Amino acid sequence: MRKPILIIFVALVCAVCQPDSAFVVSRTTIPARGIEIPATFVHPESNVDAKVPLVVMAHGHGGTRDEAGAFVAVAEALAEQGIASIRVDFSGCGESTEPFTENVLTNMLADIRASREYAVSSPWVDAERVCILGYIMGGRLALLATSEEHYSAAVLWAPAAGDGSSSMVDFLGGEDAYELLRAQAEESGYAVLETPWGARQHLSLKWFADMESSKPQSAVSEYDGALLVLYGSHDEVIDPRFGKAVVTSATKSGRVEEHIVEGGSHGLGFYDDNDEMATQVVSRTTRFLKDNL
């Protein structure tokens, strides 16, 4: 499902204006947790007299900051509408130099905070108009992030958003498999997971502890910004009931929208080569963010 993407660039940090477009793509690194993390900052051509909104993006478990082109497409569509965005590779993913054992909620939330801080420090970003977009585990992170800092709007794609470990149990193979992996992590410091798409990951004991103590459903019940929850009707990895539960729990939000991608699987068209479906997701997301910034 998670197909590799070939990205060609000539330096660790690069900034290029896209042909026939009025935005800049900067591939760089930003400081977080005492290290440098890979990031992509996309923004309209700078105009300090008219600050632009920002969207912080959080990718899924084992994904990358480009998400098979999904986040690239959204970032460029937003930039065309005068909206900046920033996205990073979490520990053990994409161009990260860390092992996957560091891929825990605590570190990922710290990286989200750092990426937001980096972007709003630029002279052309409006620190008062910041939104967040999260895919799968990134959706869980997005909800947790809203309880730490104010976000004007949030977009969740196929969110793994059940309190505790509930939304990840099936992903790990069911209750028995989850307990076996957790026991392995307790004994060895990490558990070896073979994912449905053939990746081999080392889940640290901290990964299990963070998952079990986190409460994204509780976070969404306190969130008062605009919210879009988007998921596929046939998601085979994260049960659609988790997306539905987020919508139901968002009782304080002034605007809650639910978009079900009919026939959509977990890949939402990006990992299963369905261009029409992928276009629907990008269009719906971009429109919602533009309308709520």
C-alpha positions in Angstrom: 0.0 0.0 0.0 2.7 2.5 0.9 4.6 2.7 -2.4 8.0 4.4 -2.4 8.1 7.9 -4.0 11.2 9.0 -5.9 12.1 12.6 -5.0 15.1 14.1 -6.7 16.8 17.2 -5.2 20.3 18.5 -5.3 20.8 19.7 -1.8 19.7 19.1 1.7 17.9 22.4 1.7 16.3 23.7 -1.5 13.7 26.2 -2.4 12.2 26.4 -5.9 9.4 28.3 -7.5 7.1 26.0 -9.3 6.7 26.7 -13.0 3.6 28.8 -13.8 2.8 28.9 -10.1 3.1 31.6 -7.5 4.4 29.4 -4.6 7.7 28.2 -3.2 8.6 24.7 -2.0 11.4 24.5 0.5 12.8 21.1 1.5 14.8 21.6 4.6 15.4 20.4 8.2 14.0 22.0 11.4 15.1 21.7 15.0 13.0 19.5 17.3 13.9 17.5 20.4 17.6 18.4 20.1 17.9 17.0 16.5 17.1 18.1 13.0 14.0 16.6 11.4 13.2 16.6 7.6 10.5 19.1 6.6 8.8 20.6 3.5 7.5 24.1 3.8 5.3 25.3 1.0 4.1 28.9 0.8 2.8 31.5 -1.7 5.5 33.9 -2.9 6.3 36.1 0.1 4.2 39.2 0.7 4.8 40.5 4.2 2.0 43.0 3.8 -0.6 40.2 3.5 0.1 37.3 5.9 -1.2 33.9 4.9 -2.8 31.1 6.9 -0.9 27.9 7.7 -1.9 24.2 7.6 0.3 21.8 9.6 0.2 18.2 8.2 0.8 15.0 10.1 1.3 11.7 8.1 0.2 8.2 9.0 1.9 5.3 10.8 4.9 4.3 8.8 4.1 6.8 6.0 6.1 9.8 4.9 5.5 13.5 4.7 4.5 13.2 1.1 2.0 10.3 1.6 2.2 8.9 -1.9 1.7 12.3 -3.3 -1.4 13.0 -1.2 0.1 15.7 0.9 2.1 17.1 -2.1 -1.2 17.6 -3.9 -2.9 19.2 -1.0 0.0 21.5 -0.2 0.2 22.7 -3.8 -3.6 23.2 -4.1 -3.5 25.2 -0.8 -0.6 27.3 -2.0 -2.5 28.2 -5.2 -5.3 29.5 -2.8 -2.8 31.6 -0.8 -2.4 29.1 2.1 1.0 27.9 3.4 1.7 24.4 4.8 4.4 22.5 6.5 4.9 18.8 6.9 7.6 16.6 8.4 8.8 13.0 8.4 8.3 11.4 11.8 10.9 9.2 13.4 12.0 6.2 11.3 10.0 7.4 8.3 10.9 9.0 5.0 14.2 10.9 5.3 14.3 10.7 9.1 17.7 9.6 10.5 16.2 8.1 13.6 15.2 4.4 14.2 11.5 3.5 14.2 11.7 2.8 17.9 11.6 6.6 18.3 8.3 6.7 16.5 6.1 7.4 19.5 3.2 9.8 20.1 5.3 11.9 22.5 8.0 12.6 19.8 5.5 13.1 17.0 3.6 15.7 19.0 6.9 17.5 19.7 7.7 17.5 16.0 4.2 18.9 15.2 4.8 21.7 17.7 8.3 22.4 16.2 7.0 22.5 12.6 4.3 24.9 13.6 6.8 27.1 15.4 9.1 27.1 12.5 6.5 28.1 10.0 4.8 30.8 12.0 8.2 32.4 12.7 8.4 33.3 9.0 7.2 36.9 8.3 4.5 35.9 5.8 2.5 33.4 8.0 -0.4 34.5 10.2 0.1 32.8 13.6 -3.6 33.4 14.4 -4.9 31.3 11.4 -3.4 27.8 11.8 -5.1 24.6 10.9 -4.1 20.9 11.1 -4.5 18.0 8.7 -3.8 14.4 9.8 -4.0 11.1 8.0 -4.7 7.8 10.0 -2.2 8.1 13.0 -1.8 11.7 11.9 -5.5 12.1 12.5 -5.0 10.9 16.1 -2.1 13.3 16.5 -4.1 16.1 15.1 -6.8 15.7 17.7 -4.2 15.4 20.5 -2.5 18.6 19.1 -5.7 20.5 19.4 -5.7 20.0 23.1 -2.2 21.6 23.3 -2.5 24.6 21.0 -5.3 26.4 19.2 -6.1 25.3 15.7 -8.8 27.2 13.7 -9.8 24.1 11.8 -8.9 20.4 11.7 -9.1 17.8 8.9 -8.9 14.1 9.7 -8.5 11.5 7.0 -9.3 7.9 8.2 -8.4 8.8 11.8 -7.1 6.2 14.1 -8.9 8.1 16.9 -10.2 5.6 19.4 -9.2 6.3 23.0 -6.3 4.1 24.2 -5.2 1.3 21.9 -8.6 0.5 20.5 -8.2 1.8 16.9 -4.8 0.0 16.5 -5.7 -3.4 17.9 -7.1 -4.7 14.5 -4.2 -3.2 12.7 -1.8 -5.3 14.9 -3.8 -8.4 14.2 -6.4 -8.5 17.0 -6.4 -8.6 20.8 -4.3 -11.7 21.1 -1.7 -10.4 18.6 -1.6 -7.0 20.3 -0.9 -8.6 23.7 1.8 -10.8 22.3 3.5 -7.8 20.7 3.2 -5.8 23.9 4.7 -8.6 25.9 7.6 -8.8 23.4 8.2 -5.1 23.8 8.2 -5.5 27.6 10.8 -8.2 27.4 13.1 -6.9 24.6 12.4 -3.1 24.5 10.5 -3.4 21.2 8.3 -5.7 19.2 8.8 -6.6 15.6 5.7 -5.9 13.5 5.2 -7.0 9.9 2.7 -4.5 8.5 -0.1 -5.4 6.0 2.0 -3.6 3.3 5.2 -5.6 3.9 7.2 -3.2 6.1 9.1 -4.4 9.1 8.8 -2.1 12.1 10.2 -2.1 15.6 7.5 -0.8 18.0 9.0 0.3 21.3 7.4 -0.2 24.7 7.0 3.5 24.8 4.8 3.2 21.6 2.4 1.0 23.4 2.4 3.1 26.6 1.7 6.3 24.6 -1.1 4.7 22.7 -2.7 3.3 25.7 -2.6 6.6 27.7 -3.8 8.9 24.9 -7.4 10.0 24.6 -8.1 11.6 21.2 -11.9 11.1 21.6 -11.7 13.1 24.8 -9.7 15.8 22.9 -12.3 16.1 20.1 -15.1 16.5 22.7 -13.3 19.7 23.8 -12.4 21.0 20.4 -14.3 24.1 19.3 -12.8 24.7 15.8 -14.2 23.7 12.4 -13.8 20.0 11.8 -13.9 17.8 8.7 -13.7 14.0 9.1 -13.1 12.2 5.8 -12.9 8.4 5.4 -13.5 5.6 3.0 -16.7 3.5 3.3 -14.6 0.3 2.7 -11.5 1.1 4.8 -10.0 -2.3 5.6 -7.5 -1.1 8.1 -9.1 1.6 10.3 -12.8 0.8 10.8 -15.0 3.6 9.5 -16.8 3.5 12.9 -13.8 5.5 14.4 -14.4 8.3 11.9 -18.1 8.3 12.7 -17.3 8.3 16.5 -15.2 11.5 16.0 -18.1 13.2 14.3 -20.4 12.2 17.1 -18.0 13.3 19.8 -17.3 16.8 18.4 -20.1 18.4 20.4 -18.3 21.8 21.0 -17.3 22.4 17.4 -19.1 25.2 15.6 -18.9 23.4 12.3 -18.6 19.6 11.8 -18.6 18.0 8.4 -18.4 14.4 7.5 -17.3 13.2 4.1 -17.5 9.5 3.3 -15.6 8.5 0.2 -18.0 5.8 -1.3 -16.1 2.7 -2.2 -12.9 4.2 -0.7 -10.4 1.9 0.9 -7.7 2.8 3.4 -5.5 4.3 0.6 -8.2 6.9 -0.3 -7.1 6.6 -4.0 -3.5 7.6 -3.3 -2.1 4.2 -2.5 -4.4 2.3 -4.8 -4.0 4.4 -8.0 -7.6 5.7 -8.1 -7.0 9.2 -9.5 -10.7 10.1 -9.4 -11.0 9.3 -5.7 -7.7 11.0 -4.9 -8.9 14.1 -6.7 -12.1 14.1 -4.7 -10.2 13.9 -1.4 -7.8 16.8 -2.3 -10.7 18.9 -3.6 -12.9 18.4 -0.6 -10.0 19.0 1.8 -8.8 22.2 0.1 -12.3 23.6 -0.1 -13.0 23.0 3.5 -9.7 24.6 4.7 -10.1 27.6 2.4 -13.6 28.2 3.7 -12.5 28.0 7.4 -9.4 30.1 7.3 
